[in-house]
Amino acid sequence: CLYFTSYTITSVGYGDIGPRNIVETVVCIVMVVISGISWAVVLGQVCGTIANLNKDEQAFRSIMDELNVMMTDRVMPLEMRRRLRSFFLSNKSAQRRARHMRILNSMSPGLKGEVVMELNRVWIQKVSILNSILLDARASDGLYLHAFVVDVSMGLQTAFHAQSETFGSIQALYILGRGVVCRSCRLHSAGAVWGVDFLLSTRELLEPFECLALTYVEVMSLPRGKFFELVEEHKDRCPGLARKVRWFCCWLGAQRAILQEARRRRKHNVRDTRHRAIREDADSDSSCGRMGRLREQHKFSI
């Protein structure tokens, strides 16, 4: 009975050759049980490896399944369903990068700094204050200045916006990671940086900050308050950091004030020129009218 059960459960099959006595039967049972367990373990390991080949894809499909269930339960309109599916399909890579950040946080401080600098080197070079600090760190082998730039990069906040959404807050640095946006009648694509004047306290000197997402957008931002918090944290280890930031603010503020005054004067000159042209046209019309009346009077007297 045990022999028949083991052969049946393991699906080995009975075959044309079978045991003739009790010893052969016991040996066959032991071999069948061992081989069946080994095959089950191997098959389970192979299936588990194949199932875990792409965890990102599995997590994404799970989210999409939950999204479809939610939209069905809430009886959402078809247009909204289309927009939601489009957003999550575009957001697939962002979810993968969020998992990469968890890996980054598990690294040692030295390795984390190297990886962060390598990932953010392109946009750091476009921010004059950070690029200047990084150059000083390389010139003087300033590890603490380098650590400050790394902390600034780690302090960025990532946001996602669907097409046709408006976003932007005052006194914040923005780095566009993906998509196309329109800001102040200008187009920005992936890798663009704006809001470098976020350190200025005078809001009249700031450039326009509101943006319109023309496609799905992934954008990183750094508020002014967060930046100065990092400056305060590093000012003891980097004595010249606060002075450098203050000098940059003064230089940028003076530059923006000069440009603003130039625009104001140009606008004033254009307005004066327009008014002068209008007065000259009015004077010429009135002089022509007087000459016409004089000619009429002369003809009448003749």
C-alpha positions as CSV (number, residue, x, y, z in Angstrom):
1,C,0.0,0.0,0.0
2,L,2.9,2.4,0.9
3,Y,4.6,1.5,-2.4
4,F,1.5,2.2,-4.4
5,T,0.8,5.5,-2.6
6,S,4.3,6.9,-3.1
7,Y,4.4,6.0,-6.8
8,T,1.0,7.6,-7.3
9,I,1.7,10.8,-5.3
10,T,5.0,11.5,-7.0
11,S,3.5,10.7,-10.4
12,V,6.5,8.5,-11.2
13,G,4.4,5.9,-12.8
14,Y,4.3,2.1,-12.3
15,G,6.2,1.1,-15.5
16,D,6.9,-2.4,-16.7
17,I,9.4,-3.3,-14.0
18,G,8.4,-3.6,-10.4
19,P,9.9,-4.9,-7.2
20,R,9.8,-8.6,-6.6
21,N,10.3,-8.7,-2.8
22,I,10.0,-6.6,0.3
23,V,13.6,-5.3,0.1
24,E,13.2,-4.1,-3.5
25,T,9.9,-2.5,-2.5
26,V,11.5,-0.5,0.4
27,V,14.4,0.6,-1.8
28,C,12.0,1.7,-4.5
29,I,9.9,3.7,-2.0
30,V,13.0,5.4,-0.6
31,M,14.3,6.3,-4.1
32,V,10.9,7.6,-5.2
33,V,10.4,9.8,-2.1
34,I,13.9,11.3,-2.3
35,S,13.7,11.9,-6.0
36,G,10.2,13.4,-5.7
37,I,11.3,15.8,-2.9
38,S,14.4,16.8,-4.9
39,W,12.4,17.5,-8.0
40,A,9.8,19.5,-6.1
41,V,12.6,21.6,-4.5
42,V,14.3,22.3,-7.9
43,L,11.0,23.1,-9.6
44,G,10.1,25.5,-6.8
45,Q,13.4,27.3,-7.0
46,V,13.2,27.7,-10.7
47,C,9.6,29.0,-10.5
48,G,10.6,31.4,-7.7
49,T,13.5,32.7,-9.7
50,I,11.4,33.3,-12.8
51,A,8.7,35.0,-10.8
52,N,11.2,37.4,-9.2
53,L,13.1,38.3,-12.3
54,N,11.3,41.7,-12.5
55,K,9.9,42.9,-9.2
56,D,9.3,46.4,-10.6
57,E,6.9,45.0,-13.3
58,Q,5.1,42.9,-10.7
59,A,4.6,46.0,-8.4
60,F,3.4,48.1,-11.3
61,R,0.9,45.5,-12.4
62,S,-0.4,45.2,-8.8
63,I,-0.9,49.0,-8.7
64,M,-2.7,49.0,-12.1
65,D,-5.0,46.2,-10.9
66,E,-5.9,48.1,-7.7
67,L,-6.4,51.2,-9.9
68,N,-8.8,49.4,-12.2
69,V,-10.8,48.0,-9.2
70,M,-11.0,51.4,-7.6
71,M,-12.3,53.0,-10.9
72,T,-14.8,50.3,-11.3
73,D,-16.1,50.6,-7.7
74,R,-16.3,54.4,-7.9
75,V,-18.0,54.3,-11.3
76,M,-15.6,56.9,-12.7
77,P,-16.2,58.4,-16.2
78,L,-14.3,57.1,-19.2
79,E,-12.3,60.2,-19.7
80,M,-11.1,60.2,-16.1
81,R,-10.2,56.6,-16.4
82,R,-8.1,57.3,-19.5
83,R,-6.3,60.1,-17.8
84,L,-5.5,58.0,-14.7
85,R,-4.2,55.1,-16.7
86,S,-2.1,57.4,-18.8
87,F,-0.6,59.0,-15.6
88,F,0.3,55.7,-14.0
89,L,1.8,54.4,-17.2
90,S,4.0,57.4,-17.4
91,N,4.7,57.2,-13.7
92,K,6.2,53.7,-14.0
93,S,9.8,54.8,-14.2
94,A,9.3,57.2,-11.2
95,Q,8.2,54.3,-9.0
96,R,11.4,52.4,-10.0
97,R,13.5,55.5,-9.1
98,A,11.8,55.7,-5.7
99,R,13.0,52.2,-5.0
100,H,16.5,53.2,-6.2
101,M,16.4,55.9,-3.5
102,R,15.8,53.3,-0.8
103,I,18.9,51.5,-2.1
104,L,20.8,54.8,-2.0
105,N,19.9,55.5,1.6
106,S,21.3,52.1,2.6
107,M,24.8,53.0,1.4
108,S,27.7,54.3,3.4
109,P,28.0,58.2,3.6
110,G,31.0,58.1,1.3
111,L,29.5,55.9,-1.4
112,K,26.2,57.8,-1.2
113,G,28.0,61.1,-1.8
114,E,29.8,59.7,-4.9
115,V,26.6,58.2,-6.3
116,V,24.5,61.4,-5.6
117,M,27.1,63.6,-7.3
118,E,27.3,61.4,-10.3
119,L,23.5,61.3,-10.7
120,N,23.0,65.1,-10.2
121,R,26.2,66.5,-11.8
122,V,24.4,67.8,-14.9
123,W,21.9,70.1,-13.2
124,I,24.3,71.1,-10.4
125,Q,26.5,72.8,-13.1
126,K,23.5,74.8,-14.2
127,V,23.0,76.3,-10.7
128,S,25.7,79.0,-10.3
129,I,25.8,79.0,-6.5
130,L,26.1,75.2,-6.2
131,N,28.6,75.0,-9.1
132,S,30.7,77.6,-7.5
133,I,30.7,75.8,-4.1
134,L,31.6,72.5,-5.9
135,L,34.5,74.1,-7.7
136,D,35.8,75.6,-4.4
137,A,35.5,72.1,-2.8
138,R,37.6,70.6,-5.6
139,A,40.2,73.3,-5.5
140,S,40.7,73.2,-1.8
141,D,39.8,69.5,-1.2
142,G,36.9,70.7,0.9
143,L,35.1,67.5,2.0
144,Y,32.6,69.5,4.0
145,L,31.7,71.7,1.1
146,H,31.2,68.6,-1.0
147,A,29.0,67.2,1.8
148,F,26.9,70.3,1.7
149,V,26.2,69.9,-2.1
150,V,25.4,66.3,-1.5
151,D,22.9,67.2,1.3
152,V,21.3,69.8,-1.0
153,S,20.9,67.1,-3.7
154,M,19.3,64.7,-1.2
155,G,17.0,67.5,0.0
156,L,15.2,67.8,-3.3
157,Q,11.5,67.0,-3.3
158,T,10.1,65.1,-6.3
159,A,6.6,65.9,-7.6
160,F,4.6,64.5,-10.5
161,H,2.1,66.4,-12.6
162,A,-0.3,65.3,-15.3
163,Q,-0.8,67.0,-18.6
164,S,-2.4,70.5,-18.5
165,E,-1.7,70.9,-14.8
166,T,-0.3,74.2,-13.4
167,F,2.3,74.1,-10.7
168,G,5.1,76.2,-9.1
169,S,5.6,78.0,-5.9
170,I,7.6,81.1,-5.1
171,Q,11.2,81.0,-3.9
172,A,11.9,77.5,-5.0
173,L,14.5,75.9,-7.3
174,Y,13.2,73.6,-10.0
175,I,14.9,70.8,-11.9
176,L,12.9,69.2,-14.7
177,G,13.5,65.5,-14.8
178,R,11.0,64.5,-17.5
179,G,8.4,66.1,-19.7
180,V,7.9,69.5,-21.3
181,V,6.6,72.6,-19.5
182,C,5.8,76.1,-20.5
183,R,6.9,79.0,-18.3
184,S,6.5,82.6,-19.1
185,C,6.0,81.9,-22.9
186,R,9.2,79.7,-22.9
187,L,9.4,75.9,-23.3
188,H,11.5,73.8,-21.0
189,S,12.4,70.1,-21.6
190,A,14.1,67.5,-19.5
191,G,17.2,68.7,-17.8
192,A,16.1,72.4,-17.6
193,V,16.6,74.4,-14.4
194,W,14.8,77.5,-13.4
195,G,14.2,79.5,-10.2
196,V,17.9,80.0,-9.5
197,D,16.9,83.3,-7.9
198,F,15.1,81.4,-5.1
199,L,17.6,82.8,-2.6
200,L,16.4,86.4,-3.0
201,S,14.0,87.7,-0.3
202,T,12.6,90.5,-2.4
203,R,9.8,88.9,-4.4
204,E,9.7,91.8,-6.9
205,L,13.1,90.7,-8.2
206,L,12.0,87.1,-8.9
207,E,11.3,85.6,-12.3
208,P,7.8,84.1,-13.0
209,F,7.5,80.7,-11.4
210,E,4.1,79.3,-12.5
211,C,4.4,76.6,-15.1
212,L,2.0,74.7,-17.3
213,A,2.7,71.0,-17.9
214,L,2.4,70.2,-21.6
215,T,3.0,66.5,-21.0
216,Y,3.4,64.2,-18.0
217,V,6.1,66.0,-15.8
218,E,8.5,64.8,-13.2
219,V,10.1,67.8,-11.4
220,M,12.4,68.2,-8.4
221,S,12.3,71.3,-6.2
222,L,14.2,72.8,-3.4
223,P,12.5,75.5,-1.2
224,R,14.4,78.5,0.0
225,G,13.8,77.6,3.6
226,K,15.3,74.1,3.2
227,F,18.4,75.5,1.5
228,F,19.1,77.9,4.4
229,E,18.5,75.2,6.9
230,L,21.3,73.2,5.3
231,V,23.5,76.3,5.3
232,E,22.9,76.7,9.1
233,E,23.7,73.0,9.6
234,H,27.0,73.3,7.7
235,K,28.2,76.8,8.7
236,D,30.3,75.5,11.6
237,R,32.2,73.0,9.5
238,C,32.3,75.4,6.4
239,P,33.1,78.8,7.8
240,G,33.0,80.6,4.4
241,L,29.8,79.0,3.2
242,A,27.4,81.6,4.7
243,R,29.5,84.5,3.4
244,K,29.6,83.0,0.0
245,V,25.8,82.5,-0.1
246,R,25.3,86.1,1.2
247,W,27.7,87.4,-1.5
248,F,25.8,85.5,-4.2
249,C,22.5,86.9,-3.0
250,C,23.8,90.5,-3.1
251,W,25.3,90.0,-6.5
252,L,22.1,88.5,-8.0
253,G,19.9,91.0,-6.3
254,A,21.9,93.9,-7.7
255,Q,21.9,92.3,-11.1
256,R,18.1,91.8,-11.0
257,A,17.5,95.4,-9.7
258,I,19.6,96.8,-12.5
259,L,17.7,94.8,-15.1
260,Q,14.4,95.8,-13.5
261,E,15.3,99.4,-13.6
262,A,16.4,99.1,-17.2
263,R,13.1,97.6,-18.2
264,R,11.2,100.3,-16.3
265,R,13.1,103.0,-18.1
266,R,12.7,101.4,-21.5
267,K,9.0,101.1,-20.9
268,H,8.9,104.7,-19.8
269,N,10.8,105.8,-22.9
270,V,8.6,103.9,-25.2
271,R,5.5,105.4,-23.6
272,D,7.0,108.9,-23.8
273,T,7.9,108.3,-27.5
274,R,4.4,107.1,-28.2
275,H,2.8,110.2,-26.5
276,R,5.2,112.5,-28.3
277,A,4.3,111.0,-31.7
278,I,0.6,111.3,-30.9
279,R,1.1,115.0,-30.0
280,E,3.0,115.6,-33.1
281,D,0.3,114.0,-35.2
282,A,-2.3,116.1,-33.5
283,D,-0.3,119.3,-34.0
284,S,0.3,118.4,-37.7
285,D,-3.5,117.8,-38.1
286,S,-4.4,121.1,-36.4
287,S,-1.8,123.0,-38.6
288,C,-3.2,121.4,-41.7
289,G,-6.7,122.3,-40.6
290,R,-5.6,126.0,-40.1
291,M,-3.9,126.1,-43.5
292,G,-7.1,124.7,-45.1
293,R,-9.3,127.3,-43.5
294,L,-6.9,130.1,-44.6
295,R,-7.1,128.8,-48.2
296,E,-10.8,128.7,-48.0
297,Q,-11.0,132.2,-46.7
298,H,-8.6,133.4,-49.4
299,K,-10.7,131.8,-52.1
300,F,-13.9,133.4,-50.7
301,S,-12.4,136.8,-50.6
302,I,-11.3,136.5,-54.2
